[in-house]
Amino acid sequence: MADPSQIRKTLEITVPAAEVTEASDRAVAKIQQKVHLRGFRPGKAPASLILRLYAEEIRREVLNELVPKYLFRRAEEEGLVIVGTPEIREVHFAPGDPLRFTAEFEVQPQFELLEYKGIAVPYQEPEVTDEDVARRLEELRQQKAELVTVEPRPLEDGDFAVLAIESLAGADPPIKQEELTLEIGGEDTLPAFSDNLRGMSPGEEKEFEVRYPEDYGQPRLAGKTVRFRARLKAVRRKELPELNDEFAQDVGDYLNLEELREAIRRALLMERQAAAREEAQNKLVEKLVDMHDFPVPEAYVERHLESQVLRAMDQLEAQGLDPDKVDWEAWKAARRERAIRDVKASLILEKIADREGIYATQDEVDREVQRIARQERQPVAAVRMRLEKQDALRRIAHHIRTEKTLAFLFEHATKTTGD
């Protein structure tokens, strides 16, 4: 079991009195220049008066200058890498005396890297069948389908109802749409809509209630019962294109249907290989974490959890939910063990990358910046400038390095067919 005391250090530090006096003199001179005391021209107030009137400010200036300087110098001498914010206590500060203080802090963990090549990991090369290709082709047909208005008749499953709809009660603010299209019996259509609309003919009007599920995507409707008035304007059916060479040419730059099938087969294989590889790499990392037993600095864990909180808050706001209603301390507590393992994994992968000389090249970072620029349809120079200001280029380089390290471990792993 990892001992937390291995990364918790305490140092008692003494600063020579001469340095304290020099720092105090600098603080006094600084204050002299900015304060205005009655009876004295700016900058001419006696040092003794400044020392008496501004003792606390002088103390703060001296400590802010000398404590970090001597703490980090001592830590460097002892080969300690401080993480997080040190706790400073037992401070002795008096004119003419050495400055003494105690610093307690966490340090970067030191651990022996165990053998990471040849780790057994389940992996099976994916396959793509003719049925898989046919399903993807059918998905493409559905995407290229057109909704065609049919002669007036009662709605049935598979039809698309074109409605004018408004809420009569239960919705705040009220709902009103002059043209809403719903698929009767469709997966994305609430059953209450399908059940009440089925059998209606164009021109008919009907009132009915819909109970929205508690986990409905729109928070303002989740768990609510809303009464609607709907008028059916038209009935439409989905018209699918034929699977032929013309369809293939319409989908993309393909000569014929067979070429499209082969392109689909290759794309599916790449997708499945990437997914299988990612799953294997995740299992490999879990094994590495299990192999290495060392304490993780609380500062790293808290930083990791805080970044997760920020992402979760952004997701809630994007869904129209209020992040302030979440007990974030409980949320973090529930994810703490996972965060510890994530931090351990990051430290292990970083150490492996150091040993193997794995780094992100400038070309790799440039390609990622170009990809982001294409995705955002922005000039590369503008995107690079923004990323530099956000310190995101460093994070991009770190991500690339991690991915290359995972690829290295996967390449040197022993692939097995079982779990």
Backbone torsions as a table, in degrees:
resi	resn	phi	psi	omega
1	MET	NA	130.3	-177.3
2	ALA	-64.0	138.4	-179.0
3	ASP	-98.1	113.2	-178.4
4	PRO	-58.9	-25.6	-179.2
5	SER	-65.1	-17.7	179.1
6	GLN	-64.1	-26.9	-177.4
7	ILE	-112.9	5.7	177.9
8	ARG	-107.6	113.6	-175.1
9	LYS	-118.6	150.7	176.3
10	THR	-129.3	130.5	178.4
11	LEU	-125.6	135.8	172.6
12	GLU	-103.2	121.9	-170.1
13	ILE	-123.3	139.5	177.5
14	THR	-122.6	132.2	177.0
15	VAL	-106.7	127.7	-178.4
16	PRO	-54.6	145.1	-177.1
17	ALA	-58.9	-36.4	-179.0
18	ALA	-60.9	-40.5	178.9
19	GLU	-68.6	-36.0	178.8
20	VAL	-65.0	-42.1	179.2
21	THR	-63.4	-43.2	179.3
22	GLU	-62.7	-43.2	179.0
23	ALA	-65.1	-37.7	178.7
24	SER	-65.3	-40.8	179.0
25	ASP	-62.4	-40.3	178.7
26	ARG	-64.9	-39.8	179.1
27	ALA	-65.4	-41.8	179.0
28	VAL	-62.3	-44.8	-179.8
29	ALA	-62.3	-39.0	179.3
30	LYS	-64.1	-42.8	-179.2
31	ILE	-70.5	-37.7	178.7
32	GLN	-55.2	-38.9	-175.4
33	GLN	-72.4	-22.9	-173.3
34	LYS	-109.4	-14.2	-178.2
35	VAL	-95.3	155.1	177.2
36	HIS	-122.0	111.2	-179.7
37	LEU	-111.0	137.9	-177.7
38	ARG	-60.2	132.7	177.7
39	GLY	92.6	-5.0	-179.0
40	PHE	-130.0	139.5	173.6
41	ARG	-71.0	154.5	179.6
42	PRO	-53.3	128.2	177.4
43	GLY	86.8	-1.5	-175.2
44	LYS	-110.5	1.4	178.8
45	ALA	-64.9	139.1	-178.5
46	PRO	-60.8	144.4	179.8
47	ALA	-60.2	-36.0	-179.2
48	SER	-62.9	-36.6	178.9
49	LEU	-70.3	-40.7	177.4
50	ILE	-61.7	-43.0	179.8
51	LEU	-60.6	-36.6	-177.4
52	ARG	-77.1	-43.2	-174.9
53	LEU	-79.4	-29.2	-173.4
54	TYR	-122.0	37.3	-176.2
55	ALA	-58.3	-43.6	-177.0
56	GLU	-67.7	-40.8	179.3
57	GLU	-66.2	-38.3	177.5
58	ILE	-64.3	-43.4	178.6
59	ARG	-57.9	-45.8	-178.7
60	ARG	-62.9	-41.9	180.0
61	GLU	-63.1	-44.2	-178.0
62	VAL	-65.8	-45.1	-179.8
63	LEU	-64.1	-42.3	179.6
64	ASN	-62.4	-29.3	179.6
65	GLU	-83.3	-45.6	-169.5
66	LEU	-90.1	-34.2	-176.9
67	VAL	-61.2	-53.9	179.1
68	PRO	-61.4	-39.8	-177.4
69	LYS	-59.6	-50.7	-176.7
70	TYR	-76.9	-31.5	177.6
71	LEU	-64.8	-50.3	-177.0
72	PHE	-71.7	-29.9	174.8
73	ARG	-64.2	-44.9	179.5
74	ARG	-65.7	-41.7	179.8
75	ALA	-62.3	-40.1	179.4
76	GLU	-65.7	-40.0	178.4
77	GLU	-60.6	-34.3	-177.7
78	GLU	-95.2	5.6	177.1
79	GLY	70.2	30.7	-179.1
80	LEU	-103.1	133.8	175.2
81	VAL	-104.3	108.0	-176.8
82	ILE	-74.5	134.3	173.5
83	VAL	-122.3	146.3	-178.9
84	GLY	77.0	-167.2	-178.1
85	THR	-102.8	119.0	179.9
86	PRO	-63.2	149.1	174.4
87	GLU	-95.1	120.1	-178.5
88	ILE	-104.5	127.2	-179.5
89	ARG	-146.0	176.8	178.8
90	GLU	51.4	48.0	-178.1
91	VAL	-82.5	124.8	173.7
92	HIS	-111.2	115.5	-179.8
93	PHE	-136.5	116.5	179.1
94	ALA	-149.1	142.0	-179.9
95	PRO	-53.6	130.6	178.1
96	GLY	85.1	-9.3	-179.2
97	ASP	-101.9	156.9	169.7
98	PRO	-64.0	151.0	174.4
99	LEU	-86.8	127.2	177.9
100	ARG	-125.1	138.6	176.9
101	PHE	-154.9	161.2	176.9
102	THR	-114.3	133.0	179.2
103	ALA	-119.5	129.4	175.1
104	GLU	-119.6	134.0	-173.8
105	PHE	-159.3	166.4	174.1
106	GLU	-95.3	150.9	178.0
107	VAL	-123.7	159.8	177.7
108	GLN	-62.0	130.6	-176.4
109	PRO	-67.8	143.1	174.2
110	GLN	-106.7	128.0	179.8
111	PHE	-147.5	153.7	179.7
112	GLU	-83.8	128.2	-180.0
113	LEU	-79.4	117.1	179.5
114	LEU	-81.8	172.9	-176.2
115	GLU	-61.8	121.4	-175.7
116	TYR	-112.2	-3.2	176.2
117	LYS	-95.2	145.3	177.0
118	GLY	81.3	13.3	178.1
119	ILE	-66.4	132.8	-179.7
120	ALA	-74.0	128.3	179.9
121	VAL	-142.0	134.0	179.9
122	PRO	-68.0	129.2	177.4
123	TYR	-159.0	132.3	177.0
124	GLN	-131.5	129.5	-178.3
125	GLU	-61.4	124.4	-177.1
126	PRO	-67.6	159.3	176.3
127	GLU	-126.4	157.2	175.9
128	VAL	-126.3	122.7	-178.3
129	THR	-95.8	169.0	175.3
130	ASP	-61.5	-34.1	179.2
131	GLU	-65.8	-36.7	177.8
132	ASP	-63.0	-43.3	179.7
133	VAL	-64.1	-41.5	-179.4
134	ALA	-63.3	-39.5	179.1
135	ARG	-64.4	-41.9	179.1
136	ARG	-66.6	-37.1	176.0
137	LEU	-61.5	-41.2	179.6
138	GLU	-64.9	-37.0	176.5
139	GLU	-61.8	-41.4	178.0
140	LEU	-64.0	-39.8	176.6
141	ARG	-59.6	-43.4	-179.6
142	GLN	-62.7	-38.6	179.5
143	GLN	-66.9	-31.9	-177.9
144	LYS	-91.0	0.7	-177.0
145	ALA	-68.2	154.5	177.1
146	GLU	-117.9	145.3	175.2
147	LEU	-91.4	119.6	-175.8
148	VAL	-114.0	129.9	178.3
149	THR	-70.8	132.0	-179.3
150	VAL	-107.1	168.8	177.9
151	GLU	-58.9	143.8	-178.4
152	PRO	-52.9	129.4	177.4
153	ARG	-164.7	167.5	179.8
154	PRO	-63.9	143.8	178.5
155	LEU	-67.5	140.9	175.2
156	GLU	-137.5	168.3	-178.4
157	ASP	-57.6	138.4	-177.6
158	GLY	95.5	-18.1	176.2
159	ASP	-75.4	158.0	172.6
160	PHE	-112.4	118.5	-178.3
161	ALA	-89.9	128.3	174.7
162	VAL	-100.0	115.0	-169.8
163	LEU	-120.8	150.3	160.4
164	ALA	-104.7	122.6	-170.3
165	ILE	-138.0	144.5	175.5
166	GLU	-147.2	149.1	178.4
167	SER	-86.1	140.2	178.7
168	LEU	-101.5	-27.2	-179.7
169	ALA	-164.2	151.8	172.4
170	GLY	97.4	-13.9	-178.8
171	ALA	-113.3	129.8	178.1
172	ASP	-135.2	111.7	1.8
173	PRO	-73.5	163.7	-179.5
174	PRO	-61.0	154.3	179.1
175	ILE	-103.8	133.7	175.3
176	LYS	-150.6	121.1	177.4
177	GLN	-135.2	131.8	-179.3
178	GLU	-80.7	-22.3	178.8
179	GLU	-148.3	101.3	178.4
180	LEU	-118.6	130.8	-179.6
181	THR	-108.9	124.8	179.1
182	LEU	-127.4	140.7	175.7
183	GLU	-88.8	121.7	-179.7
184	ILE	-69.9	122.0	-178.4
185	GLY	78.1	5.3	-179.1
186	GLY	-73.3	155.9	-178.3
187	GLU	-61.9	-33.3	-176.5
188	ASP	-90.1	3.0	-180.0
189	THR	-104.3	128.3	177.4
190	LEU	-59.4	135.0	-177.9
191	PRO	-53.3	-33.8	-178.4
192	ALA	-62.2	-36.1	177.0
193	PHE	-67.5	-47.7	-179.4
194	SER	-60.2	-44.2	-176.9
195	ASP	-64.2	-36.9	-177.0
196	ASN	-84.4	-25.4	-177.9
197	LEU	-91.1	-27.0	-177.7
198	ARG	-56.0	129.4	179.9
199	GLY	95.0	-12.5	177.8
200	MET	-73.2	150.6	177.5
201	SER	-115.8	154.8	179.8
202	PRO	-52.2	135.9	-179.0
203	GLY	97.3	-20.3	-179.7
204	GLU	-77.9	153.2	180.0
205	GLU	-128.2	145.3	-175.9
206	LYS	-151.1	145.5	173.7
207	GLU	-109.9	139.9	-179.3
208	PHE	-161.0	165.0	-179.8
209	GLU	-109.2	146.4	178.0
210	VAL	-128.1	124.9	176.1
211	ARG	-97.0	116.5	-179.1
212	TYR	-83.8	140.0	179.1
213	PRO	-65.8	156.8	-177.5
214	GLU	-61.5	-31.0	-177.2
215	ASP	-99.1	23.9	-178.9
216	TYR	-60.2	144.9	-174.1
217	GLY	-61.0	-30.5	177.9
218	GLN	-96.2	108.4	-174.7
219	PRO	-54.5	-33.3	-176.6
220	ARG	-69.4	-15.7	179.2
221	LEU	-109.1	-15.1	-175.9
222	ALA	-57.2	126.7	178.2
223	GLY	75.9	1.4	-177.5
224	LYS	-91.7	153.3	170.4
225	THR	-108.4	120.4	-174.9
226	VAL	-118.5	133.8	175.8
227	ARG	-96.5	128.6	-176.8
228	PHE	-117.0	154.5	163.8
229	ARG	-117.4	126.0	-177.8
230	ALA	-127.3	139.2	174.5
231	ARG	-120.5	124.8	-179.2
232	LEU	-80.3	120.8	-177.9
233	LYS	-95.0	-35.2	-177.8
234	ALA	-161.9	158.3	174.6
235	VAL	-113.4	128.6	178.9
236	ARG	-125.3	150.4	176.5
237	ARG	-121.6	150.8	179.0
238	LYS	-82.0	126.0	179.2
239	GLU	-108.2	115.3	-176.1
240	LEU	-90.7	142.0	176.8
241	PRO	-73.3	155.7	177.0
242	GLU	-74.2	147.6	175.7
243	LEU	-83.2	98.4	179.3
244	ASN	-149.7	-175.7	-178.2
245	ASP	-61.9	-35.1	179.9
246	GLU	-63.3	-39.8	177.0
247	PHE	-61.5	-44.8	-179.7
248	ALA	-59.8	-42.2	-180.0
249	GLN	-68.1	-30.5	178.7
250	ASP	-73.0	-33.4	-179.6
251	VAL	-68.5	-41.5	-177.2
252	GLY	-171.7	-161.5	-176.6
253	ASP	-84.7	67.5	-179.2
254	TYR	-121.5	140.1	-178.1
255	LEU	-72.1	-39.2	-175.3
256	ASN	-153.7	178.6	-176.7
257	LEU	-64.6	-36.7	-178.8
258	GLU	-64.5	-39.4	178.9
259	GLU	-65.7	-37.3	176.4
260	LEU	-64.4	-41.8	178.6
261	ARG	-59.2	-43.9	-179.2
262	GLU	-66.1	-37.5	177.7
263	ALA	-64.7	-40.1	177.6
264	ILE	-64.1	-42.4	-179.5
265	ARG	-60.5	-45.0	180.0
266	ARG	-65.0	-42.2	-179.6
267	ALA	-64.0	-43.0	178.5
268	LEU	-62.6	-41.6	-179.5
269	LEU	-63.2	-42.9	179.3
270	MET	-64.5	-40.8	178.1
271	GLU	-60.3	-47.1	-176.3
272	ARG	-71.4	-35.0	176.5
273	GLN	-64.7	-42.0	179.4
274	ALA	-63.8	-42.5	-179.5
275	ALA	-66.8	-43.4	-179.7
276	ALA	-66.1	-39.3	179.3
277	ARG	-65.6	-42.9	179.3
278	GLU	-63.1	-41.7	178.5
279	GLU	-62.6	-43.0	179.1
280	ALA	-64.7	-41.0	179.5
281	GLN	-64.6	-39.5	178.0
282	ASN	-62.2	-42.6	178.3
283	LYS	-66.5	-35.8	178.6
284	LEU	-63.9	-43.1	179.4
285	VAL	-64.8	-40.7	177.8
286	GLU	-59.9	-39.1	177.8
287	LYS	-65.9	-40.1	178.1
288	LEU	-61.5	-42.2	179.4
289	VAL	-64.2	-41.8	178.6
290	ASP	-63.6	-33.1	-177.8
291	MET	-71.5	-32.8	-172.7
292	HIS	-104.6	121.4	-178.6
293	ASP	-111.7	104.7	177.1
294	PHE	-152.2	152.5	-179.0
295	PRO	-74.2	150.3	-179.2
296	VAL	-112.8	131.1	178.7
297	PRO	-58.7	136.0	178.7
298	GLU	-59.7	-33.2	-179.7
299	ALA	-61.2	-40.0	178.8
300	TYR	-67.0	-42.9	-178.6
301	VAL	-63.7	-45.4	-178.7
302	GLU	-64.3	-39.9	178.8
303	ARG	-62.8	-41.1	179.3
304	HIS	-64.2	-44.7	-179.6
305	LEU	-66.1	-38.8	179.7
306	GLU	-63.6	-38.9	178.1
307	SER	-66.1	-35.1	176.8
308	GLN	-67.9	-38.5	178.1
309	VAL	-61.4	-45.0	-179.6
310	LEU	-60.7	-42.7	178.0
311	ARG	-64.7	-42.2	-179.9
312	ALA	-64.7	-38.4	178.5
313	MET	-65.1	-40.6	177.4
314	ASP	-61.6	-40.8	-180.0
315	GLN	-65.5	-41.1	178.9
316	LEU	-63.8	-43.8	179.7
317	GLU	-63.8	-37.1	178.4
318	ALA	-65.1	-27.2	179.0
319	GLN	-90.0	1.9	-179.7
320	GLY	81.1	17.3	-179.7
321	LEU	-99.6	157.6	-177.4
322	ASP	-92.8	111.3	-179.9
323	PRO	-63.1	-24.9	-177.5
324	ASP	-68.5	-13.9	-179.9
325	LYS	-85.8	-2.3	-179.2
326	VAL	-95.2	136.8	173.8
327	ASP	-82.1	92.2	-172.3
328	TRP	-69.5	-28.3	177.7
329	GLU	-66.8	-41.3	176.3
330	ALA	-67.1	-38.4	178.6
331	TRP	-59.6	-44.0	179.6
332	LYS	-69.0	-38.4	-179.4
333	ALA	-61.4	-37.6	-179.5
334	ALA	-69.0	-21.1	-176.7
335	ARG	-110.1	8.2	-174.0
336	ARG	-63.8	-47.6	-178.4
337	GLU	-60.9	-40.4	177.9
338	ARG	-64.8	-38.6	-179.9
339	ALA	-64.2	-40.3	178.0
340	ILE	-59.8	-44.5	180.0
341	ARG	-66.5	-38.3	178.5
342	ASP	-62.6	-42.5	179.7
343	VAL	-66.2	-43.4	177.7
344	LYS	-59.2	-43.5	179.0
345	ALA	-59.3	-43.9	-179.2
346	SER	-61.9	-43.1	179.9
347	LEU	-65.9	-39.5	179.4
348	ILE	-66.3	-46.4	-179.4
349	LEU	-63.3	-36.9	178.9
350	GLU	-65.0	-39.4	-179.7
351	LYS	-68.8	-38.0	177.0
352	ILE	-64.9	-42.7	179.4
353	ALA	-61.2	-40.9	177.7
354	ASP	-61.1	-46.0	-177.2
355	ARG	-65.5	-38.6	-176.2
356	GLU	-89.9	-1.9	-179.9
357	GLY	65.9	40.9	-179.9
358	ILE	-96.4	122.7	179.6
359	TYR	-141.5	163.0	173.4
360	ALA	-84.1	130.3	177.1
361	THR	-83.5	162.7	177.9
362	GLN	-63.0	-37.0	178.6
363	ASP	-62.3	-39.9	-179.9
364	GLU	-66.1	-41.1	177.2
365	VAL	-65.0	-42.7	179.4
366	ASP	-60.5	-41.8	-179.9
367	ARG	-63.9	-37.3	179.1
368	GLU	-68.7	-39.4	176.4
369	VAL	-62.1	-42.9	178.5
370	GLN	-63.4	-38.7	178.6
371	ARG	-63.7	-43.0	178.4
372	ILE	-63.2	-40.8	-179.8
373	ALA	-63.6	-41.4	177.8
374	ARG	-64.2	-42.7	-178.5
375	GLN	-62.9	-39.6	-178.1
376	GLU	-90.1	-4.7	-178.2
377	ARG	54.3	47.9	179.7
378	GLN	-124.4	154.7	176.3
379	PRO	-60.4	141.6	-177.7
380	VAL	-59.0	-42.7	-178.1
381	ALA	-61.1	-40.8	-179.8
382	ALA	-66.7	-41.6	179.3
383	VAL	-65.4	-42.4	179.9
384	ARG	-62.0	-42.3	180.0
385	MET	-62.2	-42.5	179.2
386	ARG	-64.6	-43.2	-179.6
387	LEU	-64.8	-36.8	177.4
388	GLU	-63.9	-43.6	179.5
389	LYS	-62.9	-34.5	-178.8
390	GLN	-85.4	1.7	-175.9
391	ASP	58.1	30.0	-176.4
392	ALA	-84.2	-21.8	179.7
393	LEU	-63.6	-37.4	177.2
394	ARG	-64.1	-40.9	178.9
395	ARG	-66.9	-36.9	177.2
396	ILE	-62.5	-45.9	179.7
397	ALA	-61.7	-40.3	179.0
398	HIS	-64.0	-41.7	179.9
399	HIS	-63.8	-43.4	179.0
400	ILE	-62.0	-42.8	179.7
401	ARG	-62.0	-42.1	179.1
402	THR	-62.6	-44.8	-179.9
403	GLU	-62.7	-39.1	178.5
404	LYS	-67.8	-36.0	177.8
405	THR	-67.3	-42.1	176.9
406	LEU	-62.1	-40.9	178.1
407	ALA	-63.4	-39.9	177.7
408	PHE	-62.0	-46.2	-179.5
409	LEU	-64.0	-40.3	179.0
410	PHE	-64.2	-41.3	-179.6
411	GLU	-62.8	-34.3	-177.4
412	HIS	-98.3	7.8	179.2
413	ALA	-82.9	161.0	172.9
414	THR	-95.4	111.4	-176.8
415	LYS	-82.1	129.9	178.8
416	THR	-119.1	162.5	179.8
417	THR	-93.5	-14.9	-179.7
418	GLY	-100.5	-176.0	178.8
419	ASP	-81.6	NA	NA
